[in-house]
């Protein structure tokens, strides 16, 4: 039951953090979704295992998403949960009583059992974020094997988007 006169306590700002594993169609869908939320602040964050890998990802990012800065966290073991939680805590700490939405691009498959092979890191991270106050986690699926997923863009710009990893392309072929 809801007590008479009760009102939600949302009164702050809205910050959105997009997790970027790489620059591909799933990431671009997540960006479009995040922008549609009309946040007060929008961050994109990538965890890289080296400065060299970070540099490559940043260049591809600038070509595809020039209007959104990419924050890069270097972790030589590419451990995701710790560095991402620290980044989210840092961003949240800068903005006081805001609400944070974490947007997670995810590859999904047509058959449930094929999904057991992918997104384990995302599942674990979302479980940790579920216990974080004033935080909402949103998954933006890219369905492998779906015609809209595997159709090439009408006019791709020269190298601006990285293709899906070969393993995902093979999987898309298998599930279509």
Phi, psi and omega in degrees: 000150178254122179299146180300132178085358181291139177229143175299152183265022179282117180214000184266199179270171181238121177247134178243133177241122178260128176275128184242108175276331179186173180260107181207183184301323179298320178295317181295324175296318179296321178296314179300318179296313182299318179295327178294340177285348181053056181287160173288328179220143180228123178240146170240133183228138180231137174258122180241152181272350179204163176297323181297313179295322178298318181298317179297312181298319180296323179293315178297321179298314180300322180292324185264328189222053188301333185277354179239119179292144178255120174271132180243130175251126180267126175220111187301338179262000182051038175287127188269312190302307182301304181299322180290319178297319177298317180298313181297319177297319180296313180297316180296322179295332180287338190240019171064238190269032181283166173257140184247130172247125178256120182260122184244108174289135182222139171278131175237163183238164180288330181254131185303321186289335177290333179293343179295340181276346187232160170069018178299321179297319179296318180299315180295318179296316179297326177296319177292318181293333180298336180265003181270127181298148176055033182232133176241137177247132181236129174265133175247104186280144168242109187279114178290138180089351178281140184307319181292335181283318188263355177286130178291154178298154183301310180225086181292141174279156187301098174069016183285333179245133175283139177291164173300148177303150184305321181297324179287322178296317177298320180294321179299320177296321182291327184267354180270000000 
